[in-house]
Amino acid sequence: MFTAVPASTCSTQVSQAGLCGSTNGTSVTVTGTQPAAQSPGSPSSSGSPSSSGTPGTSGAPVDTGPSELERCRADAGRARVCLEPRRRTEPAAPAPASAPAAPTISITDLVTLTPATATPTADPSNVGIAGLPTNFVTTASVHTRTGTLFGAPLTARFTPVGYDFAYGDGTTARTTTPGATWDTLGQPQFTPTATSHTYTDRGTYDTTVTIHYTAEIDLGTGWIPLTGTLTIPGPTQQIRIYEAHTALVAHTCTEHPTAPGC
């Protein structure tokens, strides 16, 4: 390709390439071919040797004046055009494939780590009396699970924050406590508690408790809390509810063991 360069640069390259050029402001003309070197005394290519100095005759060498190349070099007031080797254009390297985005772990993904379930029990011995409060208790605590999600090992920590008791007669209650026995609470039996329920009819009832957990994960750099809660239902527990009848007597059962109600 042709590139316009300063005259000082062109003059060197012209001597090598044998080309030079000039411009009149609207076009560029490339002229000149460096003549082949001739040894002294060799015959002229334009005719026979001449001794009289006349072209075509033998004698002294003929002076033909400055060559086109010399005239081009002398034209220092105009731009030079030099021939440069064509540069090879390398194809652009393909952009590296972007790495896949790291997966986002949500709290629902932790279901695969099987957080602990809970079973309700009635205090005492899974029995109750119709018309009186039946106290329910469950067991849930902070615990951890270790596993792999999306190919990455992690540890999850589950913290119970809510309990949904389903009493089996269509009644439910949500509490923030798993409940405690009457003895632990220091209360008399058949008194109301935060988790108690009163059945109106005797029978056998299928009860359940669902735990609501918050969760944190550790990928090896510390605990990271996740948004939301995880709901984990528990297995069924049967509760038997009885009817109780009382009778007024004049004496205690110790005094009259065979009295009604003794």
C-alpha positions as CSV (number, residue, x, y, z in Angstrom):
1,M,0.0,0.0,0.0
2,F,1.1,3.7,-0.4
3,T,1.6,5.9,2.6
4,A,2.6,9.6,2.6
5,V,5.7,10.2,4.8
6,P,8.2,13.0,5.2
7,A,10.8,13.5,2.4
8,S,13.7,12.6,4.6
9,T,12.2,9.2,5.2
10,C,11.1,8.7,1.6
11,S,14.5,9.5,0.2
12,T,16.1,6.5,1.9
13,Q,13.3,4.1,1.0
14,V,13.2,5.4,-2.6
15,S,16.8,4.4,-3.0
16,Q,15.8,0.9,-1.9
17,A,12.4,0.6,-3.7
18,G,13.2,2.7,-6.8
19,L,9.9,4.6,-6.6
20,C,9.1,8.2,-5.8
21,G,6.1,10.4,-6.2
22,S,4.7,13.9,-6.1
23,T,1.4,15.5,-5.5
24,N,-0.3,18.6,-6.9
25,G,-2.8,18.8,-4.1
26,T,-5.5,16.7,-5.9
27,S,-3.7,13.6,-7.0
28,V,-0.5,11.6,-6.4
29,T,1.8,10.5,-9.2
30,V,4.3,7.7,-8.6
31,T,7.2,7.7,-11.0
32,G,10.7,6.5,-11.5
33,T,12.4,3.1,-11.9
34,Q,15.9,2.8,-10.6
35,P,18.2,1.9,-13.6
36,A,20.1,-1.3,-13.5
37,A,23.7,-0.9,-12.5
38,Q,26.2,-1.0,-15.4
39,S,29.9,-1.7,-15.2
40,P,32.3,0.9,-16.6
41,G,33.0,0.4,-20.3
42,S,30.0,-1.8,-21.0
43,P,28.0,-1.0,-24.1
44,S,25.2,1.3,-23.9
45,S,21.8,-0.2,-24.2
46,S,20.7,2.6,-26.5
47,G,23.2,2.0,-29.3
48,S,26.7,1.1,-30.4
49,P,29.8,2.6,-28.6
50,S,30.8,6.0,-30.1
51,S,34.1,7.8,-29.7
52,S,32.7,11.2,-30.8
53,G,30.3,11.6,-27.9
54,T,27.4,11.4,-30.3
55,P,24.7,9.0,-29.2
56,G,25.0,5.7,-31.0
57,T,28.8,6.2,-31.8
58,S,31.8,4.9,-30.0
59,G,33.8,7.2,-27.8
60,A,33.2,9.0,-24.4
61,P,30.1,8.1,-22.3
62,V,27.0,10.1,-23.2
63,D,25.6,12.6,-20.6
64,T,21.8,12.2,-20.7
65,G,21.2,14.6,-17.8
66,P,19.7,13.9,-14.4
67,S,17.6,10.7,-14.1
68,E,13.9,10.7,-13.1
69,L,14.9,9.3,-9.7
70,E,17.4,12.1,-9.1
71,R,14.8,14.7,-10.2
72,C,12.3,13.1,-7.8
73,R,14.8,13.4,-4.9
74,A,15.5,17.0,-5.7
75,D,11.7,17.7,-5.4
76,A,12.0,18.4,-1.6
77,G,9.1,20.8,-1.5
78,R,6.5,18.3,-2.3
79,A,5.2,15.2,-0.5
80,R,6.9,11.8,-1.1
81,V,5.0,8.6,-1.6
82,C,6.9,5.5,-0.6
83,L,6.1,1.9,-1.2
84,E,5.8,-0.1,2.0
85,P,5.3,-3.9,2.4
86,R,1.6,-4.8,2.8
87,R,1.0,-5.6,6.5
88,R,-0.8,-8.8,7.2
89,T,-4.0,-8.3,9.2
90,E,-4.3,-10.9,11.9
91,P,-7.9,-11.9,12.6
92,A,-9.2,-10.7,16.0
93,A,-8.9,-13.3,18.7
94,P,-12.2,-14.7,19.8
95,A,-13.5,-13.3,23.1
96,P,-13.0,-15.8,25.9
97,A,-16.1,-17.6,26.9
98,S,-17.6,-16.0,30.0
99,A,-17.7,-18.3,33.0
100,P,-21.2,-19.4,34.0
101,A,-22.7,-17.2,36.8
102,A,-22.5,-18.6,40.2
103,P,-25.8,-20.1,41.3
104,T,-27.9,-18.2,43.9
105,I,-28.8,-20.3,46.9
106,S,-32.3,-19.7,48.3
107,I,-33.7,-21.0,51.6
108,T,-36.0,-23.4,49.7
109,D,-33.0,-25.1,48.2
110,L,-32.0,-26.3,51.7
111,V,-35.0,-28.7,51.8
112,T,-32.7,-31.3,50.3
113,L,-30.6,-31.2,53.5
114,T,-33.6,-32.5,55.5
115,P,-34.0,-30.2,58.5
116,A,-35.4,-31.9,61.6
117,T,-39.1,-32.5,61.9
118,A,-41.1,-32.5,65.2
119,T,-43.9,-34.6,66.7
120,P,-46.4,-33.1,69.2
121,T,-47.2,-34.9,72.4
122,A,-50.0,-34.3,74.9
123,D,-49.1,-33.9,78.6
124,P,-49.4,-36.4,80.1
125,S,-49.1,-39.6,78.0
126,N,-50.9,-38.3,75.0
127,V,-54.3,-38.3,76.7
128,G,-56.7,-35.5,77.6
129,I,-60.2,-34.9,79.0
130,A,-63.0,-33.4,77.0
131,G,-63.9,-29.9,78.2
132,L,-60.5,-29.4,79.9
133,P,-57.3,-28.0,78.4
134,T,-54.9,-30.5,76.9
135,N,-51.3,-29.3,77.0
136,F,-49.2,-29.9,73.9
137,V,-45.4,-30.0,73.8
138,T,-43.0,-30.5,71.0
139,T,-39.2,-30.7,70.7
140,A,-37.3,-28.4,68.3
141,S,-33.9,-26.8,68.6
142,V,-31.1,-25.2,66.6
143,H,-29.2,-27.8,64.5
144,T,-26.9,-28.0,61.5
145,R,-26.8,-30.1,58.4
146,T,-23.9,-30.7,56.0
147,G,-24.3,-31.4,52.3
148,T,-23.7,-30.3,48.7
149,L,-25.7,-27.8,46.6
150,F,-24.9,-27.0,43.0
151,G,-21.6,-28.9,43.3
152,A,-20.4,-26.9,46.3
153,P,-20.1,-28.3,49.8
154,L,-21.7,-26.3,52.6
155,T,-23.1,-26.4,56.1
156,A,-26.6,-25.1,56.9
157,R,-27.8,-24.0,60.4
158,F,-31.5,-24.1,61.1
159,T,-33.2,-22.1,63.9
160,P,-36.9,-22.8,64.8
161,V,-38.9,-19.5,65.0
162,G,-42.5,-20.7,64.8
163,Y,-44.8,-23.7,65.4
164,D,-48.1,-24.5,63.8
165,F,-50.1,-27.0,65.9
166,A,-52.9,-28.8,64.2
167,Y,-55.1,-30.4,66.8
168,G,-57.0,-32.8,64.6
169,D,-60.5,-31.4,65.1
170,G,-60.1,-28.6,62.5
171,T,-58.5,-26.2,64.9
172,T,-54.9,-24.9,64.5
173,A,-52.7,-22.5,66.5
174,R,-49.4,-20.8,65.7
175,T,-47.0,-20.1,68.5
176,T,-43.4,-19.0,69.0
177,T,-42.8,-21.6,71.6
178,P,-42.6,-25.4,71.4
179,G,-44.5,-25.7,74.7
180,A,-43.5,-27.2,78.1
181,T,-45.0,-29.6,80.5
182,W,-47.2,-28.4,83.4
183,D,-44.5,-29.5,85.8
184,T,-41.9,-27.4,83.9
185,L,-44.2,-24.4,83.9
186,G,-45.1,-24.9,87.6
187,Q,-48.8,-25.0,86.7
188,P,-51.5,-27.4,88.0
189,Q,-52.7,-30.0,85.5
190,F,-55.6,-29.1,83.1
191,T,-54.8,-25.4,83.2
192,P,-54.4,-23.4,80.0
193,T,-50.9,-22.9,78.5
194,A,-49.5,-21.2,75.3
195,T,-49.9,-24.5,73.4
196,S,-52.9,-26.1,75.0
197,H,-56.2,-26.9,73.3
198,T,-59.6,-27.9,74.7
199,Y,-61.6,-30.6,72.9
200,T,-65.3,-30.6,73.2
201,D,-65.8,-34.3,72.4
202,R,-64.1,-37.5,73.3
203,G,-62.3,-39.5,70.6
204,T,-59.0,-40.1,68.9
205,Y,-57.4,-37.1,67.0
206,D,-54.5,-37.0,64.6
207,T,-52.3,-34.1,65.6
208,T,-49.3,-32.6,63.8
209,V,-46.9,-29.7,64.3
210,T,-45.1,-27.8,61.5
211,I,-41.8,-26.0,62.2
212,H,-40.8,-22.7,60.7
213,Y,-37.0,-22.3,60.4
214,T,-34.7,-19.5,59.5
215,A,-31.4,-20.6,58.0
216,E,-27.8,-19.7,57.5
217,I,-25.2,-21.3,55.3
218,D,-21.5,-21.5,55.6
219,L,-19.4,-22.1,52.4
220,G,-16.1,-22.0,54.4
221,T,-16.0,-18.2,54.9
222,G,-18.5,-17.8,57.8
223,W,-22.3,-17.8,58.3
224,I,-24.5,-16.1,55.7
225,P,-28.2,-15.6,56.6
226,L,-30.8,-16.4,53.9
227,T,-34.0,-14.5,53.4
228,G,-37.3,-16.0,54.4
229,T,-38.3,-19.1,56.4
230,L,-38.5,-22.8,55.6
231,T,-41.6,-24.7,56.5
232,I,-41.1,-28.3,57.6
233,P,-44.2,-30.4,58.5
234,G,-43.9,-33.2,61.0
235,P,-45.4,-36.7,61.4
236,T,-48.8,-37.4,62.9
237,Q,-49.4,-38.2,66.6
238,Q,-52.7,-39.6,67.8
239,I,-54.2,-38.2,71.0
240,R,-57.0,-39.9,72.9
241,I,-59.6,-37.6,74.6
242,Y,-61.8,-39.1,77.3
243,E,-64.9,-37.9,79.1
244,A,-64.7,-37.5,82.9
245,H,-67.7,-37.8,85.3
246,T,-67.7,-36.6,88.9
247,A,-70.0,-37.6,91.7
248,L,-70.5,-35.9,95.1
249,V,-70.1,-38.2,98.0
250,A,-70.4,-37.7,101.7
251,H,-67.1,-39.4,102.4
252,T,-63.7,-39.8,100.8
253,C,-62.8,-42.9,98.9
254,T,-60.4,-43.8,101.7
255,E,-63.3,-43.8,104.1
256,H,-65.7,-45.6,101.8
257,P,-63.7,-47.3,99.0
258,T,-66.9,-48.8,97.5
259,A,-68.7,-45.4,97.2
260,P,-69.7,-44.2,93.7
261,G,-66.7,-42.7,91.9
262,C,-64.2,-44.6,94.0
